[in-house]
């Protein structure tokens, strides 16, 4: 019988963090970089000056704004995760096999990435289906991945480990992105007739990378035992009951309650910005002819590289200042980014915005995850339910944020108005973080 490493063991901590190396290629290649550019090239018609002439897509007999279509699909996928994750978390806790569920969603997401190879306008429904299940696979696996953090690491290790995970993810995803970018920009050298084939091949490489490197994490992550098995009937709906129980425990602590409210509000903005940044860049920035792909991917690489420093700086600042104070400073930077982004239109302005997004993107994600973990009471064994609540909170925020973006894009055709709503979310998040500091 396999013997697992003890809690806090350096090899176990590294194996957990290494899953970020494996799965973050999805975030970069599919969510942020190559797929959004590919989708924009398929669905947007521009003149020689870069002005949008047509951004409508024929979908199931209806004409719909391309941003709205991808945003509604994204919101629907997250809504599915919100509904299913409590049930799955309850089953995983009961059977003590959260690793199996994490593997299932990992493979679902990776195989869906490979399926995006066939994404085109002639097979739009099929392509969006693969996109839909790719999202579910990625975010579904994170429910169980995040819940491992308090199981494998002690509280004084969690800030540093969370930042390490994000840093590994940024490094690994940048490596694959550079390989894919090399194929796309030098397609003739590799014997391809156009950029289309190496672009779609990038989706295949993403899936293979994700499955392959995740095996290291799966080898070392332990099976969390549960000696009190419950009947299946109770387990199926038990996840929702556990969420209510978790919520009641959160309400017992004013600080925990305010942090959850802050996290929910600024997550609406952060996750929406991360998901739509490239789509925004494709449509709103006036790129010179032929420069859009290189410029956008350069921006995303800048974000990823700066994010490594941002996550590390946030972890170090948390040693000297309260996590909540650091999060307040980070949120104020996000406010400035929103104000600035509303007015930008040139590539250089987009690069500047990308630099500051990278600086605070990794910082707010890693520090939020570890801060939430610290609020979980020491005696709690059911950490999956707490992190299921964390993930559900984040996903509901994404559903709201993407729906806002889709509605504004569909009704006005001007996605900049959505930035104003996201700005308000950051401000309300800051208010709740200040309430924590003023609570004894």
Secondary structure, 3 states (H helix, E strand, C coil): CCCCCCCCCHHHHHHHHHHHHHHHHHHHHHHHCHHHHHHHHHHCEECCCCCEEECEEEECCEEEEHHHHHHHHHHHHHHHHHHHHHHHHHHHHHHCCHHHHHHHHHHHHHHHHHHHHHCCHHHHHHHHHHHHHHHHHHHHHHHHHHHCHHHHCCHHHHHHHHHHHHHHHHHHHHHHHHHHHHHHHCCCCCCCCCHHHHHHHHHHHHHHHHHHHHHHHHHHCCCCCCCCCCCHHHHHHHHHHHHHHHHHHHHCCHHHHHHHHHHHHHHHHHHHHHHHHHHHHHHHCCCCCCCHHHHHHHHHHHHHHHHHHHHHHHHHHHHHCCHHHHHHHHHHHHHHHHHHHHHCCCHHHHHHHHHHHHHHHHHHHHHHHHHHHHHCCCCCCCHHHHHHHHHHHHHHHHHHHHHHHHHHHHHHCCCHHHHHHHHHHHHHHHHHHHHHHCCC
